[in-house]
Every structure is written in structure tokens, then in C-alpha cells.
């Protein structure tokens, strides 16, 4: 529980997000909060347009260019590619966020399924996260 709270709080810190390797400009203020109507987006092109308007296109391009072939025996065991992680989209219902899931490096999660593996992949906290308004309210309830 403490690790989860710490990982959530580090998603609000610009310094830690940049230190993790995300490509964001200094003009972006964290946390990034969007309206709940974002969950109604049904096409990946619309989802990409939204993330571009938010100024996150550089980070998505970083994840797209970061797909590398793994060294060693993992290639033969179904783990051929290593992929970079980009934005985590947190909403109240993951079924409505499916348009974001097909973008390279982008993961989706509901508030109930937020765990360390999503918030700090590879044990490195400070993942770039976009919250919907209602999801952020539910996350902040944990800290009360």
C-alpha cells in the first residue's frame, strides 16, 4: 500500500517523470487531467490527436522508436522485442479507453487495477500519467 501511494505521488512530480526518461516539455504541468468525455473516444487516430494536443507526441514517438530486438535467449521464448513505456491513461472504466491501448507504449488502467507494475514499470517510479477527472478524485480518496 505504501509503495502504491509513493508511485502515485511520483506521477505528479515533473522532475521524477523526466528522470525516468519521458520526453516532455517543461511547459507541461503535472498531473495531466482530462475530462471524462475522453473515455468516449473510439478511434486510435482521435486518441493520438488528443495526446498530441496535450503535448505528449514526443514521448509516444520515443516509445515507437524504442522497439528493439532483445539480446539472448528471450528471443526464442516469446519475448523477442523490448518496448519502451510511454503514457499511462487512468480512467474509471478500461473498456471505454480501448482506443488508447493500440498506441505504442501507451497503457490503460482503471483506478482499481492501478498497481506498481503499471505505475513504476521496471521498478522505476515516475511514469507519465494522464488522469480523467473522476479517476483522479477516486485516486485522491486513497490519501484521505
Number of C-alpha atoms within 10 A of each C-alpha: 9 7 12 16 16 15 23 22 16 21 23 18 17 20 12 17 21 16 14 14 17 23 20 17 13 9 7 12 12 14 17 17 17 19 11 14 9 16 21 11 16 14 13 16 13 14 21 18 13 16 18 14 10 14 15 21 19 16 25 23 15 18 21 18 12 16 15 12 13 14 11 9 10 12 13 9 8 8 12 15 14 13 16 20 24 26 23 21 22 27 26 21 15 17 12 15 24 19 19 26 17 14 19 21 21 20 19 24 22 17 18 13 12 16 18 19 13 19 25 21 14 10 11 16 24 26 28 31 24 22 23 20 19 17 24 19 12 15 18 13 9 9 8 5
